[in-house]
Every structure is written in C-alpha cells, then in structure tokens.
Amino acid sequence: MTLEELFAGRTVDIPQMLSRLRQVAAEEGLPFGDRKKTFNSRLAQELGKWAESIGEGDKFHDAMFRAYFADGWNIGNAGVLLNVCESLGLPVDEAERVLKESSFKDMVDSDWTRSRKAGVTAVPTFAMNERMLVGAQPYEALEGLLSGRVVEIF
C-alpha cells in the first residue's frame, strides 16, 4: 500500500518523516531510496529466521534493508525474496521450501507475540527500564534512554 494509505487517519507528515529518515541514513552511510509504498514483510521475516539458522542472517538482513529501503522492492513477493537469496549465494531451493512450508512461521509468530506484549508498535523500538523510543532516533535520544534522562522523542 502507499504510505498515504498506511498512515491514513494519523497526523503524520510523510514528506518530513522521509526527509528525516533520509538524513539519518545519510549520516550513517546507509542507502535510502525514494520510498512511496510499504510492503508486508512477513515472508521476509520467515526467510530471515531461516537465514539466521544457517549462519547467514546478517547477510540476508542487510540485503533486505537495501531491497526495501533503498531499492523499494516488494519484500512480500516470494519471487523477489528468492532472487535476493540467489544473489547472496543462498540455496534457493531450500529458501523456496521454507516459504512453501512456512517452516519458520512459529518462530516469527513468537516474535510478534512477544513484541505485542511488550507494547512494540513499530520498528525499530528501543526499550529500557519501562521506557521506549520508537523509530529511527538520533544518538542523543538513545543516550538519554540509556542514562534515564527525559529526551525529546521525534
């Protein structure tokens, strides 16, 4: 769905949000494209659990970050996910089986249940001592969370 559809009924300044994300990404040397849509990441999460189980989690998650945030690819599409696996040298036949059989569904469900119980509503969420910061945050906000200081949340 479009970002306008995603945030419908909420007071979110989408151009400002994207500008801030682009700025933070640039400061960290991360790629960030001109995102117009959001995609269901459930299948990517399941493949991520699989990739972690074979010791390739970091490589897979980095590729998903680039695919989603920089390239704007639909990471809810099995074909896209399998192409990414192939580009990383991961066994595509095994990845396809994982998707067809939902082999890591329970692990992802467990993560979602734990997140809901903790009050997580978006990613990233940083939590410590019953305080949370939601979204990409500047260093000072994270430092404030760790030190217990009240910080302005953007």
Order of alpha helices (4+ residues) and beta strands (2+ residues): alpha-alpha-alpha-alpha-alpha-alpha-alpha-beta-beta-alpha
